[in-house]
């Protein structure tokens, strides 16, 4: 049997956010570090949970659109469980006017000075502006609490059901024409080090990891125990 299946593999809404008229906007990505960020800046001063103004140390990469605010640890690491999505509506030097608790964000919270704010590239193919965030499909994608990259989360949802014995085993082909190889975000900081990365980072990793794993589960998936032991990208 040959079935052509198309799937938006480049971007989507945070998990749990209802689609705005396009079912392809749904995704299983919930960890904030699994979305692509642009280079950002630290907060110059603390921000209350009700403030509509955020002052950053540098306005170099600040633009209108969605952004992630996340607390920082003393060692410079991100506190990924303490975050908020905001929508930047105005940039006046290093002073930003924002809409709080944007696009499925956790409840607006207080952020101390030194927290990190990074604009988020968004997919302009969407019918609604600003809401579809790009998935970070690079090798340097931050890991979630289970140690997974965004691509590994997508593998579990999209590829493993194609295995022999899986619920989609009769599908003979999968088309990713709208996927990560045709649309790449601008000014993307895949490893969140504050510096924009070349788009070859995501393209080479997608080619190197996606196709071998698909081949593996189709060839060896009669041993279902093996699927639970595969360490993708390791």
PyMOL commands that set and color helices and strands:
alter all, ss='L'
color gray80, all
select helices_A, chain A and resi 23-25+32-34+150-158+160-162+200-220+224-227
alter helices_A, ss='H'
color red, helices_A
select strands_A, chain A and resi 11-12+41-42+53-55+65-72+78-92+95-99+116-119+133-134
alter strands_A, ss='S'
color yellow, strands_A
deselect
rebuild
show_as cartoon
